[in-house]
Amino acid sequence: MERHQIQRLRHETRRRILTLTAVERLTPNIARLTFAAPDLQDFVSASHDDHIKLFFPAPAGSDPGAKPVARDFTPRRFDTKTGALTIDFALHEAGPATGWAASARVGDTLEIGGPRGSSVTPDDFDWYLLIGDETALPAIGRRVEELRAGAPVTTCVVVASEADAQQFETRAIWSPIWVTRTSRAHDAASLCAALSTFQPPPGDGFVWIAAEASVARAMRAYMLEERGHPRAWIKAAGYWKQGQAETHERIED
Ligand SMILES: Cc1cc2nc3c(=O)[nH]c(=O)nc-3n(C[C@H](O)[C@H](O)[C@H](O)COP(=O)(O)OP(=O)(O)OC[C@H]3O[C@@H](n4cnc5c(N)ncnc54)[C@H](O)[C@@H]3O)c2cc1C
């Protein structure tokens, strides 16, 4: 079979009601929440960058009968033996998702939908480079953990503080670059500066990017224009947009 074939899968879409079973402050700005539900038995998440919809109650003051609000999150880990689903929340100033996660208690319930589909990037590239911010860390952590033994993978992630760096267990050869944020406006410049000494290993590489939309766009342009990386082997997404609620933007030309 030809190398580097991306596989697209569709899944049956279902709503599920989950019960929160554990709450942990993983790092100062990341809350790790673990959920269980009998109907998670047939939950499938085939790719590290899958997303599920989480449904939160409409904000106080909304019209009576207002629909719940939906936000996208990554299934950070799904344990097929125990049926436990882990989601990591990057806590920020305000929003229905961050507010819910910051005050969630064991026993609370949460409705989810999806994932509707998966886009599976193959494990056959010679190396991987994963770039992002805190919202991308769940997908980046999964990718690092799931890569084949010996695969070279570099991660370059901007976080709010040194203490927000994470450790991943992996058989891949993982080189982390952690960038401590100076200001959000400088995220792209700081990531580019941190990558200036990155020397790609020989062979074909896949670059995955997810961050605030303008940062993701700037990092994609950097990889294309400054580093000459092949367009087909870059995947970039805006996981949120400064000043705007609920956005998901696939970044292309
Ligand atoms: C495919 C996909 C997967 C994602 N996976 C995760 C995940 O696993 N974990 C995770 O934490 N996030 C993840 N996100 C990002 C998350 O969906 C957004 O951050 C979302 O906007 C948070 O919702 P909210 O209700 O907290 O804030 P919103 O109501 O959406 O936004 C309120 C305000 O906060 C700002 N804002 C939103 N997010 C952030 C942020 N992270 N930092 C600073 N300001 C912000 C907005 O610009 C807006 O001004 C993912 C997004 C996508 C598209």
The ligand as an SDF file (V2000), in Angstrom:
LIG
                    3D

 53 58  0  0  0  0  0  0  0  0999 V2000
  -11.2570   20.0420   17.6610 C   0  0  0  0  0  0  0  0  0  0  0  0
  -11.0900   20.8070   18.9630 C   0  0  0  0  0  0  0  0  0  0  0  0
  -10.6200   20.1600   20.0980 C   0  0  0  0  0  0  0  0  0  0  0  0
  -10.4390   20.8610   21.2940 C   0  0  0  0  0  0  0  0  0  0  0  0
   -9.9840   20.1990   22.3910 N   0  0  0  0  0  0  0  0  0  0  0  0
   -9.8140   20.8820   23.5600 C   0  0  0  0  0  0  0  0  0  0  0  0
   -9.3970   20.2030   24.7340 C   0  0  0  0  0  0  0  0  0  0  0  0
   -9.2540   18.9710   24.7690 O   0  0  0  0  0  0  0  0  0  0  0  0
   -9.1900   20.9490   25.8460 N   0  0  0  0  0  0  0  0  0  0  0  0
   -9.3920   22.3150   25.8680 C   0  0  0  0  0  0  0  0  0  0  0  0
   -9.1880   22.9350   26.9010 O   0  0  0  0  0  0  0  0  0  0  0  0
   -9.8350   22.9640   24.7790 N   0  0  0  0  0  0  0  0  0  0  0  0
  -10.0510   22.2860   23.6410 C   0  0  0  0  0  0  0  0  0  0  0  0
  -10.5180   22.9400   22.5320 N   0  0  0  0  0  0  0  0  0  0  0  0
  -10.7450   24.3960   22.6200 C   0  0  0  0  0  0  0  0  0  0  0  0
  -12.0930   24.7500   23.2540 C   0  0  0  0  0  0  0  0  0  0  0  0
  -13.1520   24.1720   22.4810 O   0  0  0  0  0  0  0  0  0  0  0  0
  -12.2300   26.2780   23.2610 C   0  0  0  0  0  0  0  0  0  0  0  0
  -11.2170   26.8480   24.0380 O   0  0  0  0  0  0  0  0  0  0  0  0
  -13.6030   26.7420   23.7270 C   0  0  0  0  0  0  0  0  0  0  0  0
  -13.8240   28.0270   23.1910 O   0  0  0  0  0  0  0  0  0  0  0  0
  -13.7360   26.7890   25.2380 C   0  0  0  0  0  0  0  0  0  0  0  0
  -15.0710   27.1120   25.5480 O   0  0  0  0  0  0  0  0  0  0  0  0
  -15.4740   28.0980   26.7330 P   0  0  0  0  0  0  0  0  0  0  0  0
  -16.9210   27.9020   26.9280 O   0  0  0  0  0  0  0  0  0  0  0  0
  -14.5420   27.8890   27.8800 O   0  0  0  0  0  0  0  0  0  0  0  0
  -15.1580   29.5380   26.1510 O   0  0  0  0  0  0  0  0  0  0  0  0
  -16.0260   30.3150   24.9870 P   0  0  0  0  0  0  0  0  0  0  0  0
  -17.3820   30.6540   25.4740 O   0  0  0  0  0  0  0  0  0  0  0  0
  -15.9460   29.5290   23.7350 O   0  0  0  0  0  0  0  0  0  0  0  0
  -15.1740   31.6490   24.8270 O   0  0  0  0  0  0  0  0  0  0  0  0
  -15.2720   32.7210   25.7580 C   0  0  0  0  0  0  0  0  0  0  0  0
  -14.0870   33.6560   25.5610 C   0  0  0  0  0  0  0  0  0  0  0  0
  -12.8960   32.9780   25.9580 O   0  0  0  0  0  0  0  0  0  0  0  0
  -11.9360   32.9690   24.9070 C   0  0  0  0  0  0  0  0  0  0  0  0
  -11.2810   31.6460   24.9360 N   0  0  0  0  0  0  0  0  0  0  0  0
  -11.7800   30.4590   24.5160 C   0  0  0  0  0  0  0  0  0  0  0  0
  -10.9000   29.4700   24.7480 N   0  0  0  0  0  0  0  0  0  0  0  0
   -9.8180   30.0520   25.3250 C   0  0  0  0  0  0  0  0  0  0  0  0
   -8.5830   29.5630   25.8180 C   0  0  0  0  0  0  0  0  0  0  0  0
   -8.2710   28.2590   25.7840 N   0  0  0  0  0  0  0  0  0  0  0  0
   -7.7060   30.4300   26.3630 N   0  0  0  0  0  0  0  0  0  0  0  0
   -7.9980   31.7590   26.4390 C   0  0  0  0  0  0  0  0  0  0  0  0
   -9.1750   32.2940   25.9930 N   0  0  0  0  0  0  0  0  0  0  0  0
  -10.0540   31.4410   25.4490 C   0  0  0  0  0  0  0  0  0  0  0  0
  -12.7380   33.2240   23.6170 C   0  0  0  0  0  0  0  0  0  0  0  0
  -11.9430   33.8800   22.6720 O   0  0  0  0  0  0  0  0  0  0  0  0
  -13.8810   34.0780   24.1040 C   0  0  0  0  0  0  0  0  0  0  0  0
  -13.4970   35.4390   24.1210 O   0  0  0  0  0  0  0  0  0  0  0  0
  -10.7270   22.2470   21.3330 C   0  0  0  0  0  0  0  0  0  0  0  0
  -11.2350   22.8840   20.2050 C   0  0  0  0  0  0  0  0  0  0  0  0
  -11.4110   22.1880   19.0210 C   0  0  0  0  0  0  0  0  0  0  0  0
  -11.9530   22.8990   17.8170 C   0  0  0  0  0  0  0  0  0  0  0  0
  1  2  1  0
  2  3  1  0
  2 52  2  0
  3  4  2  0
  4  5  1  0
  4 50  1  0
  5  6  2  0
  6  7  1  0
  6 13  1  0
  7  8  2  0
  7  9  1  0
  9 10  1  0
 10 11  2  0
 10 12  1  0
 12 13  2  0
 13 14  1  0
 14 15  1  0
 14 50  1  0
 15 16  1  0
 16 17  1  0
 16 18  1  0
 18 19  1  0
 18 20  1  0
 20 21  1  0
 20 22  1  0
 22 23  1  0
 23 24  1  0
 24 25  2  0
 24 26  1  0
 24 27  1  0
 27 28  1  0
 28 29  2  0
 28 30  1  0
 28 31  1  0
 31 32  1  0
 32 33  1  0
 33 34  1  0
 33 48  1  0
 34 35  1  0
 35 36  1  0
 35 46  1  0
 36 37  1  0
 36 45  1  0
 37 38  2  0
 38 39  1  0
 39 40  1  0
 39 45  2  0
 40 41  1  0
 40 42  2  0
 42 43  1  0
 43 44  2  0
 44 45  1  0
 46 47  1  0
 46 48  1  0
 48 49  1  0
 50 51  2  0
 51 52  1  0
 52 53  1  0
M  END
$$$$
